[in-house]
């Protein structure tokens, strides 16, 4: 009987060959795998095979970052704080990147094409919706209510300046100065670069008076003397942040009185900032209460080396003077080297 005459038998024979070939391949693969495992295993003294040695990289220990002293500070948004005690700044605050002129101006520089693309972008609509919801849900009098905690003091100034290589940066802001000859807005970074600056940041008369407790001639005459003796290296800078249109108009109305109070030599270092101060900047720099005055000691590289908030204390004023003197010594040593 020929196989051609029995096609069904031929099909079964082919299938049996296929199955036998598959089993043979699997057997060969299993034998080779067992052989490779046997060569990689080690034999103990008792003769029992030891498990194969595998080297697993040890994970790097996570870097422990201390809690920020601003983590529990009261804010104009979020959950209301019922009890708060300010803590000393244990680590630098500021922006991670150096400031550049043209940043944080609050001016929309998008082209018409970019605006059109953003208009039909649903994800950006959702992002904008969340921003508007956060602004609408922010209590208007929360900042004034937070003044009950130590008169609004957000943090306690450090006893000594932060190291220069570890300090973070003061952001670039954009606003109009008191100059009569040039009424166009300008950046704050060029005014800070190359000099040691004592920067006062405030948004109201109450906050300005708090900042004066750190830097005014009546409250801190030693600081005034140090700045007067080093005019070519050290300076004072005023930043008045006012996003409210009505209040900004009142500042413009009384700008003549501000000019006479700070002196003509300081007109180019008094900035009235209308926009560009985002929540991220406030969080990183510590401007958590618009009704509180803040003072920053900024070196020639725009790094925040020291900071104070609210009404000053005796040790904070002394620390500010020592910080300015230390930065003056560093500046002198860097020029000599």
C-alpha positions as CSV (number, residue, x, y, z in Angstrom):
1,X,0.0,0.0,0.0
2,X,1.5,3.3,-1.1
3,X,1.3,6.5,1.0
4,X,0.0,8.4,-2.1
5,X,-3.1,6.3,-2.1
6,X,-3.7,7.0,1.6
7,X,-3.5,10.9,1.9
8,X,-5.0,10.8,5.3
9,X,-2.3,8.5,6.6
10,X,0.3,10.9,5.1
11,X,-1.2,13.9,6.9
12,X,-1.0,12.0,10.2
13,X,2.5,11.0,9.5
14,X,3.5,14.6,8.8
15,X,1.8,15.7,12.0
16,X,3.7,13.1,14.0
17,X,6.9,14.3,12.6
18,X,6.1,17.9,13.4
19,X,5.2,17.0,17.0
20,X,8.4,14.9,17.4
21,X,10.6,17.7,16.1
22,X,9.0,20.2,18.5
23,X,9.6,17.9,21.5
24,X,13.2,17.3,20.3
25,X,13.9,21.1,20.1
26,X,12.4,21.7,23.6
27,X,14.4,18.8,25.0
28,X,17.6,20.2,23.5
29,X,16.8,23.7,24.8
30,X,16.2,22.4,28.3
31,X,19.4,20.4,28.3
32,X,21.4,23.4,27.3
33,X,19.8,25.6,29.9
34,X,20.5,23.0,32.6
35,X,24.1,22.8,31.5
36,X,24.6,26.6,31.7
37,X,23.0,26.7,35.1
38,X,25.3,23.8,36.3
39,X,28.4,25.6,35.1
40,X,27.4,28.9,36.9
41,X,26.6,27.2,40.2
42,X,29.2,26.7,43.0
43,X,29.5,23.5,45.0
44,X,29.7,23.8,48.8
45,X,31.9,21.7,51.0
46,X,29.1,19.3,51.8
47,X,28.7,18.7,48.1
48,X,25.3,20.4,47.7
49,X,25.2,22.9,44.8
50,X,25.0,26.5,46.0
51,X,22.6,28.9,44.3
52,X,24.1,31.0,41.5
53,X,25.8,34.2,42.6
54,X,24.2,37.3,41.3
55,X,25.5,40.8,42.1
56,X,22.7,43.3,42.6
57,X,23.6,47.0,42.8
58,X,22.9,48.5,46.2
59,X,20.5,51.4,45.9
60,X,21.8,54.8,46.7
61,X,20.8,56.2,50.1
62,X,18.2,58.9,49.6
63,X,19.4,62.4,50.5
64,X,17.7,63.7,53.6
65,X,16.3,67.2,53.0
66,X,15.2,69.0,56.1
67,X,11.7,70.3,56.3
68,X,11.3,73.9,55.0
69,X,10.7,76.4,57.7
70,X,8.0,77.8,55.4
71,X,6.1,74.6,55.2
72,X,3.7,75.4,58.0
73,X,3.6,79.2,57.5
74,X,0.1,80.7,57.0
75,X,-0.7,81.7,53.4
76,X,-3.4,83.6,51.6
77,X,-4.6,80.3,50.1
78,X,-5.1,76.8,51.2
79,X,-6.2,75.6,54.7
80,X,-6.6,78.2,57.4
81,X,-3.9,78.0,60.1
82,X,-5.1,78.2,63.7
83,X,-1.7,78.3,65.4
84,X,1.7,79.2,64.1
85,X,5.2,80.0,65.5
86,X,7.8,81.3,63.1
87,X,11.0,79.2,62.7
88,X,14.5,80.3,61.9
89,X,15.6,79.8,58.3
90,X,17.7,76.7,58.3
91,X,18.5,76.6,54.6
92,X,18.6,79.0,51.7
93,X,15.5,80.3,49.9
94,X,15.2,81.7,46.4
95,X,15.0,80.6,42.8
96,X,17.1,77.7,41.5
97,X,18.3,79.5,38.3
98,X,20.1,82.9,38.0
99,X,17.8,85.8,37.1
100,X,17.9,87.2,33.6
101,X,16.5,90.5,32.4
102,X,13.2,90.1,30.6
103,X,11.9,87.4,33.0
104,X,8.7,87.8,35.0
105,X,7.6,90.9,33.2
106,X,3.9,89.8,33.1
107,X,3.8,90.9,29.4
108,X,2.2,88.5,27.0
109,X,4.8,88.1,24.2
110,X,3.1,85.4,22.3
111,X,2.6,85.7,18.6
112,X,-0.9,85.7,17.0
113,X,-0.3,82.1,15.9
114,X,0.6,81.0,19.4
115,X,-2.4,82.8,20.9
116,X,-4.7,81.1,18.3
117,X,-3.1,77.7,19.1
118,X,-3.6,78.2,22.8
119,X,-7.2,79.3,22.3
120,X,-8.1,75.9,20.8
121,X,-5.9,73.9,23.2
122,X,-8.3,72.1,25.7
123,X,-5.5,71.2,28.1
124,X,-4.4,74.9,28.5
125,X,-8.1,75.8,29.0
126,X,-8.2,73.4,31.9
127,X,-5.0,74.8,33.3
128,X,-6.3,78.3,33.1
129,X,-9.5,77.3,34.7
130,X,-7.7,75.9,37.7
131,X,-5.7,79.1,38.0
132,X,-8.9,81.2,38.0
133,X,-10.5,78.9,40.5
134,X,-7.6,79.2,42.8
135,X,-7.7,83.0,42.6
136,X,-11.5,83.1,43.1
137,X,-11.4,80.8,46.1
138,X,-8.7,82.9,47.8
139,X,-10.1,84.8,50.8
140,X,-9.5,88.5,50.4
141,X,-8.8,89.3,54.1
142,X,-6.8,86.1,54.8
143,X,-3.5,88.1,54.8
144,X,-4.8,90.6,57.3
145,X,-6.2,87.7,59.4
146,X,-2.7,86.1,59.4
147,X,-1.2,89.2,61.0
148,X,-2.5,87.8,64.4
149,X,0.5,85.4,64.4
150,X,3.4,87.4,65.7
151,X,2.3,90.4,63.7
152,X,2.6,88.4,60.4
153,X,6.2,87.3,60.9
154,X,6.7,84.5,58.4
155,X,10.2,83.3,59.5
156,X,13.0,84.3,61.7
157,X,16.2,85.5,60.1
158,X,19.2,83.2,60.2
159,X,22.0,84.1,62.7
160,X,24.6,84.3,59.9
161,X,24.6,84.6,56.1
162,X,24.3,81.5,53.9
163,X,27.3,80.3,52.0
164,X,27.6,81.8,48.6
165,X,27.9,78.5,46.7
166,X,24.8,77.1,48.4
167,X,22.6,80.2,48.2
168,X,19.7,80.5,45.8
169,X,18.9,83.5,43.6
170,X,16.7,86.6,43.9
171,X,14.2,86.6,40.9
172,X,14.1,89.3,38.3
173,X,11.2,91.7,38.6
174,X,9.9,94.3,36.3
175,X,8.6,97.7,37.2
176,X,8.8,101.5,36.9
177,X,11.3,103.5,38.9
178,X,11.0,107.1,40.3
179,X,13.2,108.6,37.6
180,X,11.6,111.6,35.9
181,X,13.8,111.3,32.8
182,X,12.9,107.7,32.1
183,X,9.4,106.6,33.0
184,X,9.5,103.2,31.2
185,X,9.6,100.0,33.3
186,X,13.0,98.3,33.7
187,X,14.3,95.0,35.2
188,X,15.7,94.8,38.7
189,X,18.5,92.4,37.9
190,X,20.9,95.0,36.4
191,X,20.4,97.1,39.5
192,X,21.5,94.2,41.7
193,X,24.4,92.8,39.8
194,X,27.8,93.8,40.9
195,X,26.8,95.2,44.2
196,X,25.8,94.1,47.7
197,X,22.1,95.1,48.1
198,X,19.8,95.3,51.0
199,X,16.4,94.8,49.3
200,X,13.1,95.8,51.0
201,X,10.0,94.2,49.5
202,X,6.5,95.4,50.6
203,X,3.0,95.9,49.3
204,X,1.5,98.4,51.7
205,X,2.4,101.1,54.2
206,X,2.1,98.6,57.0
207,X,4.5,96.2,55.3
208,X,6.9,99.1,54.5
209,X,7.0,100.1,58.1
210,X,7.8,96.6,59.1
211,X,10.7,96.6,56.6
212,X,11.9,99.8,58.0
213,X,12.4,98.2,61.4
214,X,15.3,96.3,59.8
215,X,17.0,99.0,57.7
216,X,15.9,102.5,58.7
217,X,18.4,105.0,60.2
218,X,16.3,105.2,63.4
219,X,16.0,101.4,63.9
220,X,19.4,100.3,62.7
221,X,21.9,103.2,62.6
222,X,24.9,100.8,62.4
223,X,23.6,99.4,59.1
224,X,23.2,103.0,57.8
225,X,26.7,103.7,58.8
226,X,28.1,100.7,57.0
227,X,26.2,101.4,53.8
228,X,27.3,105.1,53.9
229,X,30.9,104.1,54.2
230,X,30.7,101.7,51.3
231,X,28.6,103.5,48.8
232,X,30.6,102.2,45.8
233,X,29.9,98.5,46.8
234,X,26.7,98.4,48.9
235,X,23.3,99.9,48.3
236,X,19.6,99.8,49.3
237,X,16.9,98.8,46.9
238,X,13.1,99.2,47.3
239,X,10.5,97.0,45.6
240,X,6.9,98.0,46.0
241,X,4.7,95.2,44.7
242,X,1.2,96.5,43.9
243,X,-1.0,94.4,41.6
244,X,-4.2,96.3,42.5
245,X,-4.9,99.0,39.8
246,X,-6.5,101.5,42.3
247,X,-3.6,101.2,44.8
248,X,-1.1,101.5,42.0
249,X,-2.8,104.7,40.8
250,X,-2.6,106.1,44.4
251,X,1.2,105.3,44.5
252,X,1.5,107.2,41.2
253,X,-0.4,110.1,42.7
254,X,1.9,110.3,45.7
255,X,5.1,109.5,43.9
256,X,6.4,113.0,44.6
257,X,6.4,112.4,48.3
258,X,8.2,109.1,47.9
259,X,10.9,110.9,45.8
260,X,11.5,113.5,48.5
261,X,11.6,110.8,51.2
262,X,14.3,108.5,49.8
263,X,16.4,111.1,48.0
264,X,17.2,111.7,44.4
265,X,20.3,109.4,44.4
266,X,18.0,106.4,45.1
267,X,15.3,107.1,42.5
268,X,16.6,104.5,40.1
269,X,16.5,101.8,42.8
270,X,12.9,102.2,43.8
271,X,10.7,99.9,41.7
272,X,6.9,99.8,41.5
273,X,6.1,96.3,40.3
274,X,2.6,95.8,38.9
275,X,2.7,92.2,37.6
276,X,4.9,89.1,37.1
277,X,5.1,88.0,40.8
278,X,3.7,84.5,40.5
279,X,2.8,82.1,43.3
280,X,5.9,80.1,42.5
281,X,8.1,83.1,43.1
282,X,6.3,83.9,46.4
283,X,6.7,80.3,47.6
284,X,10.4,80.1,46.7
285,X,11.3,83.5,48.1
286,X,9.0,83.4,51.1
287,X,6.7,86.3,50.2
288,X,3.7,84.4,51.7
289,X,1.8,87.5,53.1
290,X,1.3,90.6,51.0
291,X,0.6,92.6,54.2
292,X,4.1,91.8,55.7
293,X,7.4,93.5,54.9
294,X,10.4,91.4,53.9
295,X,14.1,92.3,53.7
296,X,16.7,90.4,51.7
297,X,20.5,90.6,51.7
298,X,21.6,90.0,48.1
299,X,25.2,89.6,47.0
300,X,26.8,90.8,43.7
301,X,25.7,87.6,42.0
302,X,22.0,88.1,42.9
303,X,22.1,85.3,45.5
304,X,20.0,85.6,48.6
305,X,22.4,85.3,51.5
306,X,20.1,86.4,54.3
307,X,16.4,87.2,54.7
308,X,14.1,88.7,57.4
309,X,10.3,89.2,57.7
310,X,7.8,91.1,59.7
311,X,8.9,93.4,62.6
312,X,12.6,93.0,63.4
313,X,14.2,91.7,66.6
314,X,17.5,92.8,68.1
315,X,19.4,89.8,67.0
316,X,18.0,90.0,63.5
317,X,19.2,93.6,63.1
318,X,22.7,92.6,64.4
319,X,22.7,89.6,62.0
320,X,21.9,91.9,59.1
321,X,24.8,94.2,59.9
322,X,27.2,91.3,60.3
323,X,26.0,89.8,57.1
324,X,26.7,93.0,55.2
325,X,30.2,93.3,56.7
326,X,30.9,89.7,55.8
327,X,29.8,90.2,52.2
328,X,32.0,93.3,52.0
329,X,35.0,91.2,53.1
330,X,34.2,88.6,50.6
331,X,34.0,91.2,47.8
332,X,37.3,92.7,48.9
333,X,39.0,89.4,49.0
334,X,37.7,88.4,45.5
335,X,39.0,91.6,44.0
336,X,42.5,91.1,45.6
337,X,42.7,87.5,44.3
